[in-house]
């Protein structure tokens, strides 16, 4: 009997092929928000969001190590994950752009720990920054959900193959 290999074989595909293949997995779209220690607003579009545990309530998301917002998220105690509604495509695009004034004209309320909760979001999760795991070129953040809310009957914003969609029940 052969023993299993101790490490993965080198990839036989390009980074472009990997990215395109990952894009075939339809996801929801979120904007992760926080405040820096000085009170500055931080936010970015992310589709790397997942539930982890019901007890305790845990969720995860990931951020590129090179992201300009990494210091704020890696040192802050709290952040919010805002699941976008179908009519928030413009917000998703704005918070994905580099150098844009992401917060101009954006309506939000402060969560209990100060993280911005976006008006009109399909759902929000206020998270304690519980743990981080460095893997490859990203950091995986695990948040312990302290509060959550949702809007009943709101269609979500979806992302698939490099394009935005909304739901259409089968």
C-alpha positions as CSV (number, residue, x, y, z in Angstrom):
1,X,0.0,0.0,0.0
2,X,1.3,3.4,-1.0
3,X,1.4,6.2,1.5
4,X,-0.3,9.5,0.5
5,X,1.9,12.3,-0.8
6,X,3.2,14.7,1.8
7,X,2.6,17.8,-0.4
8,X,0.6,18.9,-3.4
9,X,1.9,18.5,-6.9
10,X,2.7,21.7,-8.7
11,X,-0.2,23.2,-10.6
12,X,-0.6,22.4,-14.3
13,X,-2.7,25.4,-15.0
14,X,-2.1,29.2,-15.3
15,X,-3.2,31.8,-12.7
16,X,-5.7,33.0,-15.3
17,X,-7.2,29.6,-15.7
18,X,-7.5,29.2,-12.0
19,X,-9.2,32.6,-11.6
20,X,-11.7,31.8,-14.4
21,X,-12.5,28.4,-13.0
22,X,-13.1,29.9,-9.5
23,X,-15.5,32.4,-11.2
24,X,-17.7,29.5,-12.2
25,X,-18.8,29.3,-8.5
26,X,-21.7,31.7,-8.1
27,X,-21.4,33.7,-4.9
28,X,-23.2,36.4,-3.0
29,X,-21.5,39.8,-2.8
30,X,-20.5,41.6,0.4
31,X,-18.9,44.8,1.6
32,X,-16.8,44.3,4.7
33,X,-16.6,47.5,6.7
34,X,-14.8,48.8,9.8
35,X,-13.3,51.8,11.4
36,X,-9.6,52.4,12.0
37,X,-8.3,53.3,15.5
38,X,-8.5,56.9,14.5
39,X,-12.2,56.5,13.4
40,X,-11.6,56.5,9.6
41,X,-14.0,54.5,7.5
42,X,-12.7,51.3,5.8
43,X,-14.6,49.1,3.4
44,X,-14.1,46.7,0.5
45,X,-16.1,44.4,-1.8
46,X,-15.6,40.7,-1.1
47,X,-17.3,37.5,-2.3
48,X,-15.1,35.3,-0.2
49,X,-17.7,34.9,2.6
50,X,-18.9,31.7,4.3
51,X,-20.6,30.5,7.4
52,X,-18.4,28.4,9.7
53,X,-20.3,27.5,12.8
54,X,-23.7,28.0,14.4
55,X,-22.4,27.4,18.0
56,X,-20.7,29.7,18.4
57,X,-21.9,31.8,15.5
58,X,-18.8,32.2,13.2
59,X,-18.3,33.4,9.7
60,X,-15.2,33.8,7.5
61,X,-14.0,36.0,4.7
62,X,-10.5,36.5,3.1
63,X,-8.4,39.5,2.2
64,X,-5.3,39.7,0.0
65,X,-2.2,40.3,2.1
66,X,-1.2,43.2,-0.1
67,X,-4.5,45.0,0.4
68,X,-4.2,48.6,1.6
69,X,-6.9,47.9,4.2
70,X,-5.0,45.0,5.7
71,X,-3.7,47.0,8.7
72,X,-7.2,48.2,9.7
73,X,-8.7,44.7,9.5
74,X,-5.8,42.8,11.1
75,X,-5.5,45.1,14.1
76,X,-9.2,46.2,14.7
77,X,-11.4,44.4,17.1
78,X,-14.6,44.5,15.1
79,X,-15.9,44.6,11.5
80,X,-19.3,44.3,9.8
81,X,-20.1,42.1,6.8
82,X,-22.9,43.6,4.7
83,X,-24.6,41.2,2.2
84,X,-25.7,43.3,-0.7
85,X,-29.1,43.4,-2.2
86,X,-29.7,43.2,-6.0
87,X,-30.1,47.0,-6.3
88,X,-26.6,47.6,-4.7
89,X,-24.5,46.7,-7.7
90,X,-23.1,50.3,-7.9
91,X,-21.9,50.0,-4.3
92,X,-20.2,46.7,-5.0
93,X,-18.4,48.2,-8.0
94,X,-17.4,51.4,-6.1
95,X,-16.0,49.5,-3.1
96,X,-14.0,47.2,-5.4
97,X,-12.2,50.1,-7.1
98,X,-8.8,51.3,-6.0
99,X,-8.4,55.0,-5.2
100,X,-12.1,55.7,-5.4
101,X,-13.9,57.8,-2.7
102,X,-15.9,54.8,-1.5
103,X,-17.9,56.5,1.2
104,X,-19.1,59.7,-0.6
105,X,-22.9,59.7,-0.3
106,X,-23.2,56.3,1.2
107,X,-25.9,55.9,3.8
108,X,-25.0,53.8,6.8
109,X,-25.5,53.6,10.6
110,X,-22.9,52.7,13.1
111,X,-23.1,49.2,14.5
112,X,-22.7,48.7,18.3
113,X,-18.9,48.5,18.0
114,X,-18.8,51.3,15.4
115,X,-18.5,49.3,12.2
116,X,-20.6,50.8,9.4
117,X,-23.9,49.0,8.5
118,X,-24.9,49.8,5.0
119,X,-28.4,51.0,4.4
120,X,-30.4,48.7,2.2
121,X,-28.2,45.6,2.7
122,X,-29.9,42.3,2.5
123,X,-28.3,41.2,5.7
124,X,-25.6,42.5,8.1
125,X,-23.3,40.7,10.5
126,X,-21.5,42.6,13.3
127,X,-18.4,40.6,14.1
128,X,-15.7,40.4,16.7
129,X,-12.4,39.8,15.0
130,X,-11.8,36.4,16.5
131,X,-8.9,34.9,14.5
132,X,-6.8,35.1,11.4
133,X,-5.1,32.5,9.3
134,X,-2.4,33.3,6.8
135,X,-2.7,31.1,3.7
136,X,-1.0,31.7,0.4
137,X,-1.4,35.3,-0.7
138,X,-4.5,35.9,1.5
139,X,-5.5,36.1,5.2
140,X,-8.6,34.3,6.3
141,X,-10.5,36.2,8.9
142,X,-12.9,34.4,11.3
143,X,-15.5,36.6,12.9
144,X,-17.6,35.8,15.9
145,X,-21.0,37.2,15.1
146,X,-22.3,39.4,17.9
147,X,-25.4,40.8,16.1
148,X,-27.1,40.1,12.8
149,X,-30.2,41.2,10.9
150,X,-31.8,40.7,7.5
151,X,-34.5,42.2,5.3
152,X,-37.2,39.7,4.5
153,X,-37.9,39.1,0.8
154,X,-34.9,41.1,-0.6
155,X,-33.3,39.7,-3.7
156,X,-29.5,39.2,-3.3
157,X,-26.7,40.5,-5.5
158,X,-24.9,37.5,-7.0
159,X,-21.6,37.2,-8.9
160,X,-20.7,34.6,-11.5
161,X,-18.2,34.4,-14.3
162,X,-17.1,38.1,-13.9
163,X,-20.7,39.4,-14.0
164,X,-23.4,40.5,-11.5
165,X,-26.8,38.8,-11.4
166,X,-29.8,38.5,-9.2
167,X,-31.8,35.5,-8.3
168,X,-34.5,33.9,-10.4
169,X,-36.2,31.0,-8.6
170,X,-36.3,27.8,-10.5
